[in-house]
Amino acid sequence: MARYSKEQRRRAAELYERYEHSAADVIRELGYPSKEALRMWHRDWLEERRTGVFVQWNCGRLSIVFQSS
């Protein structure tokens, strides 16, 4: 499984919003991720914007939680 940086996930989530939730357009532009991963990243990105806390999930398990800077 490929690992993507927080910045890569953030960029994909922002494009997902810009392209009105068109996963195909984001994947076409970036070449990654899967539709399912993009939806999860977008959900996490929205939550981070709302709370200021970055949460990362791997295989359904919480792996990292820290305050955004």
Buried (B, 14 or more C-beta within 10 A) or exposed (E): EEEBEBEBBBBBBBBBEEBEEEBEBBBEEBEBBEEEBBBBBBEBBEEBEEEEEBBBEEEEEEEEEEEEE
